[in-house]
């Protein structure tokens, strides 16, 4: 991976300027209206948290669990968001083979002033799994 500069400043230097949202409800097994065992989203979240311990952006890109991102038919689901940038929602991510690709793509997203991720630059699991590209809010 190449070294990157902090592109998006925050008002509070202790607050990351970017967030990776991870749905922890994705790929849940339900029985009698109750969750059974660990969900696929929880497994993916744990893998991301473990990999991120050595990630060069661990202080600039928080990983935040979300109870549900309402894309249940496309589990597992993650989103990238940054101040003044497009927000991306990715789904249909394999539980056991996506964590490193997600962090790689998050690193690419971090370096883009507008957050625009070209299809050709994205790691394979995030090429076909895009569910939404949400415009930035006017400032």
Secondary structure, DSSP 8 states (H G I E B T S, - for coil): -------S--SSTTS-SEEEEEESSTT-EEETTEEES--HHHHHHHHHHHHHTT-TTTTTEEEEEES--S-GGG-S-EEEEETTS-EEEE----TTS-HHHHHHHHHHHHH-TT----GGGS-HHHHS-EEEEE-----
